[in-house]
Amino acid sequence: MSAGSTQPDAASPGTPQTLDHALQRFRDVLAADGYDLRWSVTAQDKVVVEIQAGPEACADCLVPLPVMEAIMSDALAPTPYALDHIVLPAKD
């Protein structure tokens, strides 16, 4: 997943940089547990968040999906975007 193919003005409130900033704290927390947070924007300014497990990922460290959805929705609240859905790693 990527931030999209266009690169709007970085000062604009609706840019990929705005989303990176809004989600950076959670990206850092997830990285500490061995996960990578990626996102993409749909045509309706909705954000799809994908969490990918790395080889050293802590399987018990992810919160349940409803909690993750609430966390990501709160993080996106100050942006012009809303959460579409979250893709979690498959459980073994």
C-alpha positions as CSV (number, residue, x, y, z in Angstrom):
1,M,0.0,0.0,0.0
2,S,1.2,3.5,-0.6
3,A,0.1,7.0,0.2
4,G,-1.2,7.4,-3.4
5,S,0.1,8.5,-6.7
6,T,-0.3,12.2,-6.3
7,Q,1.8,14.5,-4.2
8,P,-0.3,17.5,-3.2
9,D,1.2,20.6,-1.6
10,A,2.6,19.6,1.7
11,A,1.0,22.6,3.4
12,S,-2.5,21.5,2.4
13,P,-4.5,19.9,5.3
14,G,-5.5,16.9,3.1
15,T,-2.1,15.6,2.0
16,P,-0.4,12.3,2.5
17,Q,2.0,14.1,4.9
18,T,-1.0,14.9,7.0
19,L,-1.9,11.2,7.3
20,D,1.7,10.2,7.9
21,H,1.8,12.7,10.8
22,A,-1.6,11.6,12.2
23,L,-0.6,7.9,12.2
24,Q,3.1,8.2,13.0
25,R,2.7,7.6,16.8
26,F,0.9,4.3,16.1
27,R,3.4,3.3,13.4
28,D,6.2,3.7,16.0
29,V,4.3,1.7,18.6
30,L,3.5,-1.1,16.2
31,A,7.1,-1.1,14.9
32,A,8.4,-1.7,18.5
33,D,6.2,-4.9,18.5
34,G,7.5,-6.0,15.0
35,Y,4.7,-4.7,12.8
36,D,4.6,-2.3,9.9
37,L,1.6,0.2,9.4
38,R,0.8,1.1,5.9
39,W,-2.1,3.1,4.5
40,S,-3.9,4.0,1.3
41,V,-6.7,6.5,0.5
42,T,-9.8,5.5,-1.4
43,A,-11.5,7.7,-3.9
44,Q,-13.9,8.9,-1.2
45,D,-11.1,10.2,1.1
46,K,-11.4,7.1,3.3
47,V,-8.2,5.5,4.7
48,V,-7.5,1.8,4.5
49,V,-4.9,0.8,7.2
50,E,-2.9,-2.4,6.7
51,I,-0.9,-3.8,9.6
52,Q,1.7,-6.3,8.4
53,A,3.6,-8.7,10.7
54,G,7.4,-8.8,10.5
55,P,9.4,-11.9,11.3
56,E,9.8,-10.8,14.9
57,A,6.2,-9.7,15.4
58,C,4.7,-10.1,18.9
59,A,1.5,-12.1,18.1
60,D,-0.1,-11.2,21.4
61,C,0.7,-7.5,21.2
62,L,-2.1,-6.4,18.8
63,V,-5.3,-5.1,20.4
64,P,-8.6,-6.5,19.1
65,L,-9.9,-5.1,15.9
66,P,-12.7,-2.9,17.4
67,V,-10.1,-1.3,19.7
68,M,-7.7,-0.8,16.8
69,E,-10.6,0.8,14.7
70,A,-11.3,3.2,17.6
71,I,-7.6,4.2,17.9
72,M,-7.2,4.8,14.2
73,S,-10.5,6.7,13.9
74,D,-9.4,9.0,16.7
75,A,-6.0,9.5,15.1
76,L,-7.7,10.5,11.8
77,A,-10.2,12.8,13.5
78,P,-8.1,16.0,13.0
79,T,-7.6,15.2,9.3
80,P,-10.1,15.5,6.4
81,Y,-10.0,11.7,6.2
82,A,-12.0,8.9,7.9
83,L,-11.2,5.3,8.5
84,D,-12.5,2.9,5.8
85,H,-11.2,-0.3,7.4
86,I,-8.2,-2.1,8.9
87,V,-6.5,-5.1,7.5
88,L,-4.8,-7.2,10.2
89,P,-2.3,-9.9,9.7
90,A,-3.7,-13.4,9.4
91,K,-3.6,-15.5,12.6
92,D,-1.7,-18.7,12.4
